[in-house]
């Protein structure tokens, strides 16, 4: 079977994929859950399999992982009658030495509102990699049940705005602000909870609604596909109206009034912003505003990277944990998870060189084969003394998977728009990295389905050549040199229709065609 690879002749970029594979290979967990073997991806600070960790990390692991379904199946099997899902499960004692029992433990953090969309995301990734329509169909009732819970439950749904709500947490994190009523991290909801709208939840559900529409369309249920499409479109309008402030998404739109001394909430840029772009919630104009805001913040703050968990941060200790000081962890720490999402968004919205910059920063950061969940703004990594998870190992799967997502889908530009690479959006952006030759291959470990291409740019002749191997309907979206326009596109010697478009200042040439086993695509351009 083929293997996923990137070969561009750029040492730092080419080393990223094997390095990230190394990180993720050390972030797995396997359990026998009541007679069923389950294999999943976990955060390196805990032996438990969290649905959020697993779904995010599959974006990188799918390129070699053979078991894409067992963890999803287990979360589906343990879904409650009300529709909500557990955050995680484990059979390993967690609070050693206090906890010694290796019983089966299932946990749902009450303040979390994002678990259900992550379930649908994991299903989508697994379906793409396996192509298993029967499996997908069997999980539709579970997905419908999960979304019905989110869209009706008083803890999850704000009836006034018709958006998902949550407690006043730090973006997507799992503890909330209590104004000092709780002496440690608080995970519970009560009569004092400061409710609000958090943009990251709503972008996640918007993507889930769109995925539901795609599932039903593929399975032939047009009525349900149209329902979810219309619902998603209306939801997107409401979410953007409520949360977007003109420059970025407001962290927490309050439903219950609260003021934290020393916090200017109008300025707080939080980690789900680039995710909002990649999930499709932000329009192109909104995406551009957000990307410019990140560039501005990096210059203003002097941080080594603009991958802020939140900027500006909250005052030290106000969430009940003294280690959560400004610049640490989810309170202003610099997270590769954000960097990968930021790079992916940059590639898609006309900031290609900025996207390459993020990948190269991560390559430099991890050249010692270590990757941490977060770093201080001055570049120092988390330590046992500064971390709320002192057992964390330097094999961060969240950040590394996000970086691989940006590398393969953003820079190499291989995006599966259906399943098994049957419909591919191919967007080679190698000239943004100064490369005129490259090879890339994306393979699903679970099925062996693959898409491979070789790329060559001849600046003197003003031509590109892209040799493709695969069986796919290809939507080519190729980045041209600045100021250029495509004048001819050919496939196996035959001309095909093309169009030129500009994403900000970046010129692209687009063309659509079918590939059976292999094809040679030529693109001529002029200034």
BELHUTA-V821421 format. One record per backbone hydrogen bond with DSSP energy under -0.5 kcal/mol. NH is the residue of the N-H (numbers start at 1). CO is the residue of the C=O. Records with the same first field share a line. If there is no record, write none. Layout:
BEGIN
NH = CO  CO
END
This chain:
BEGIN
4 = 63
5 = 441
7 = 439
11 = 9
14 = 10
15 = 11
16 = 13
17 = 13
18 = 14
19 = 15
20 = 16
21 = 17
22 = 18
23 = 19
24 = 20
25 = 21
26 = 22  23
27 = 24
29 = 40
31 = 38
33 = 31  36
34 = 32
36 = 33
38 = 31
40 = 29
42 = 27
46 = 43
49 = 89
50 = 48
51 = 87
54 = 50
55 = 51
56 = 52
57 = 53
58 = 54
59 = 56
60 = 57
61 = 57
62 = 58
63 = 60
64 = 61
65 = 61
68 = 66
71 = 39
73 = 69
74 = 70
75 = 71
76 = 72
77 = 73
78 = 74
79 = 76
80 = 84
83 = 80
87 = 107
88 = 107
89 = 49
90 = 105
96 = 94
98 = 95
99 = 95
100 = 98
105 = 90  103
107 = 88
110 = 108
111 = 187
112 = 109
118 = 114
119 = 115
120 = 116
121 = 117
122 = 118
123 = 119
124 = 120
125 = 121
126 = 122
127 = 123
128 = 124
129 = 125
130 = 126
131 = 127
133 = 131
136 = 132
137 = 133
138 = 134
139 = 135  136
140 = 136  137
143 = 139
144 = 140
145 = 141
146 = 142
147 = 143
148 = 144
149 = 145
150 = 146
151 = 147
152 = 148  149
153 = 149
156 = 153
157 = 153
158 = 163
159 = 157
162 = 158
163 = 158
165 = 156
166 = 196
167 = 111
168 = 194
169 = 167
170 = 175
171 = 169
173 = 170
176 = 186
177 = 168
181 = 178
186 = 176
193 = 190
195 = 193
196 = 166
197 = 253
198 = 196
199 = 197  250
201 = 198
202 = 198
203 = 199
204 = 200
205 = 201
206 = 202
207 = 203
208 = 204
209 = 205
210 = 206
211 = 207
212 = 208
213 = 209
214 = 210
215 = 211
216 = 212
217 = 213
218 = 214
219 = 215
220 = 217
221 = 216
222 = 220
225 = 221
226 = 222
227 = 223
228 = 224
229 = 225
230 = 226
231 = 227
232 = 228
233 = 229
234 = 230
235 = 231
236 = 232
237 = 233
238 = 234
239 = 235
240 = 236
241 = 237
242 = 238
243 = 239
244 = 240
245 = 248
247 = 248
250 = 243
251 = 268
253 = 197
254 = 252
255 = 195
256 = 195
261 = 259
263 = 260
264 = 262
265 = 263
267 = 264
268 = 264  265
269 = 267  311
270 = 268
271 = 309
273 = 270
276 = 272
277 = 273
278 = 274
279 = 275
280 = 277
281 = 276
282 = 276
287 = 283
288 = 284
289 = 285
290 = 286
291 = 287
292 = 288
293 = 289
294 = 290
295 = 291
296 = 292
297 = 293
298 = 294
299 = 295
300 = 296
301 = 297
302 = 298
304 = 377
308 = 306
309 = 333
311 = 269
317 = 324
318 = 315
320 = 317
324 = 321
325 = 323
327 = 331
328 = 325  331
331 = 328
333 = 328  329
334 = 375
335 = 307  333
338 = 335
339 = 335
340 = 336
341 = 337
342 = 338
343 = 339
344 = 340
345 = 341
346 = 342
347 = 343
348 = 344
349 = 345
350 = 347
351 = 346
355 = 351
356 = 352
357 = 353
358 = 354
359 = 355
360 = 356
361 = 357
362 = 358
363 = 359
364 = 360
365 = 361
366 = 362
367 = 364
369 = 366
371 = 394
375 = 334
376 = 380
379 = 376
382 = 374
387 = 383
392 = 389
393 = 44
395 = 393
396 = 371
400 = 396
401 = 397
402 = 398
403 = 399
404 = 400
405 = 401
406 = 402
407 = 403
408 = 404
409 = 405
410 = 405  406
411 = 406
412 = 407
414 = 408
415 = 413  425
416 = 414
417 = 415  423
418 = 423
420 = 128
422 = 419
424 = 473
425 = 415
426 = 424  475
427 = 413  425
429 = 411
432 = 429
433 = 430
434 = 431
435 = 430
438 = 455
439 = 7
440 = 453
441 = 5
442 = 451
444 = 449
445 = 62  443
446 = 65
447 = 444
448 = 444
451 = 442
452 = 469
453 = 440
454 = 467
455 = 438
456 = 465
457 = 436
458 = 463
459 = 457
462 = 458
463 = 458
464 = 523
465 = 456
466 = 521
467 = 454
468 = 466  519
469 = 452
470 = 517
472 = 515
473 = 422
474 = 472  513
475 = 424
476 = 474  511
477 = 426
478 = 509
479 = 428
480 = 507
484 = 481
485 = 526
487 = 524
488 = 524
490 = 522
491 = 494
492 = 520
494 = 491
496 = 489
499 = 510
501 = 508
503 = 506
504 = 502
506 = 503
507 = 505
508 = 501
509 = 478
510 = 499
511 = 476
513 = 474
515 = 472
517 = 470  515
518 = 516
519 = 468
521 = 466  519
522 = 490
523 = 464
524 = 488
525 = 462
526 = 485
END
